[in-house]
Amino acid sequence: MCGIVGYVGPRPALEILLAGLARLEYRGYDSAGVAVLNQNSVSVVRQAGRIAELETTLKKSTFDGGNTGIGHTRWATHGAPNTMNAHPHSDCGGNVIVVHNGIIENWADLKEELIGRRHEFTSETDTEVVAHLIEEMADVDLAEAVRRVMNRAEGSMALAVMRSDQPDLVVAARRGSPLVVGLGEGENFLASDIPAFLEHTRQMLVVDDDRVVQIRPDRVLVTDLAGNLVEPVRRTVEWDLESAERGGYPTFMEKEIHEQPESIAATLGGRLAADGTIDLSELGMSEESLRAIDKVFVIACGTSYHAAMMSKYAIERWTRLPVEIDIASEFRYRDPVVDSATLVIGISQSGETLDTLAAVRYARSQGATVLAICNVVDSSLAREADGVLYTRGGPEIGVAATKTFTAQLVAVQLFGLWLALVRQSLDREAAIDLGKAIGRLPGQVQAALDGDAQIRELTKQWIETRDFFFLGRSGDFPVAMEGALKLKEIAYVRAEGYPAGEMKHGPIALIEPGVVVVGVATDRRIQKKTMSNMAEMKARGATILMVVEEGDEAAALRVADHVIAVPAGPDLVCAVTAVVPLQLFAYHLARARGLDVDKPRNLAKTVTVE
């Protein structure tokens, strides 16, 4: 959730912290703060609101400069989103300074214990207990103190800590929440995500769980919780900072919507040949083990869950394997039947979604084989899995997922086809034809994007509309669900996704004049049934918008008030293009309502709490 940034080196820390926080603001924008260590004193400024408000407060303050510092942008969990609860937090004497991403689950017990020893707390957060615990270890090296805290604290956490008596040092630790180190020349960086330091260095260290990192200008040391030195994985970041900037678009979200042809092409690159053949040998999964699978679970949250829904249709239809999909936060608690013949697919844009991580860890403990589908190389999910299929979407800064979702759809379809070929459950020629159709998706998605102006005009008439339904069947159903979620996330209106045939079993009671119903009908096998369902909505007074394949406009206009056509393709595959107009619909409606689409309220890009 929250964003952490840290710096140790010869330059003024404040300017580096603020620039880094600006690039992490997508992770949380309830409040922000910075702390800079100057010889033996610490300057701290915190402010409710966004980074710009913090900068305004800093201009009015007497903030002392320094070369070592940490910063934080917050997505509230414990305590209201106000200045009092903004990070950094300190101990009673103001000597220990802490920022934190995650949740310390046993914070209440620790706080009660500390209050009993006369510690005074100034916030409602769980984070503050860390500062007071370290305060009691004033005679202990800071790295050792952080290790002891990590051994006591329960839950997920990425920590960055400074202490006034150890200048030129930031100590960080990780369990469950993302944390990376940037390696410079005579300076080093710390962050929750790479864009925070990418303008300064492409060299980074991947920090594993239960590791403590000492960051100084001239060196970085990593230990386990017992204090043993650990050699971390060193990586070179292949993408550049421009990829994380808006590139001339007014918002990150619009930029990322329009990057989808490239992100899909990148996801297909080296995996799908021009002749329609698929090679996923990169997964490192033997064909023998894949043929031994007798059941598949797909687990995910939010938008990724809609990709999981698509994977169920694709894998069951093409491989004839039974597939169950689970919201990751529920998976462990229903006692799923998982064993060594089970394949569990975890889908997460960031690879750091804690619910999904917990679910795949449970699956592995039961002997299952785990495949990760994610966008971030060396993420926690990737390291937990037996095989990884990266979506190669590049950095996605907008909180509402767009290009990573369509890349996920393409990835699950590729995997489904490859699995069908390995298991010989689908005729090879049919699989090749489907592969060729998937290969046409970058161009078809671009064609769907070319309808942007039409969709912008359509949304103008619904700026004040409060009730929307999104309906679909088969592979169109996940698309409808995602369309509804996007509208909820960024336009703050009531938007419900349903299977089109389910409306008559209760929800149709909500249909009346003024309600807008968006129908997705690209699956021609059941298109007539979807059209009949839309006619039922029309008969109750709803305004109907249909998304269909090119060539089906006339049929759709028999029941629809408005029609958007996307390029035609095989069932399931063509659903990828149907996503695009719904993204644009949500985007333009939200913008017309004057809303900040890149930072929707109450949401964060990466959900690292349960």
Buried (B, 14 or more C-beta within 10 A) or exposed (E): BBBBBBBBBEBBBBEBBBBBBBBBBBBBBBBBBBBBBBEEEBBBBBBBBBBEBBBEBBEEEEBEEBBBBBBBBBBBBBBEBBBEBBBBBBBBEBBBBBBBBBBBBBBEEBBEBBEEEEBEBEBEBBBBBBBBBBBBBBEEBBBBBBBBBBEBBEBBBBBBBBBBEBBBBBBBBBBBBBBBBBBBEEBBBBBBBBBBBBBBBBBBBBBBBBBBBBBBBEEBBBBBBEEEEBEBEEBEBEBEBEBBBBEEBEBBBBBBBBBBBBBBBBBBEEBBBEEBBBEBEEBEBEEEBBEEBEBBBBBBBBBBBBBBBBBBBBBBBBBEBEBBBBBBBEBBEEEBEBEEEBBBBBBBBBBBBBBBBBBBBBBBEEEBBBBBBBBBBBBBBBBBBBBBBBBBBBBBBBBBBBBBBBBBBBBBBBBBBBBBBBBEBBEEEEBBEBBBBBBBBBBBBBBBBEBBEEBBEBBEEBBEBEBBBBBBBBBBBBBBBBBBBBBBBBBBBBBBBBBBBBBEEEEBEBBEEEBBBBBBBBBBEBBEBBBEBBBBBBEBEBBBBBBBBEEBBEBBBEBBBBBBBBBBBBBBBBBBBBBBBBBBBBBBBBBBBEBBBBBBEEBBBBBBBB
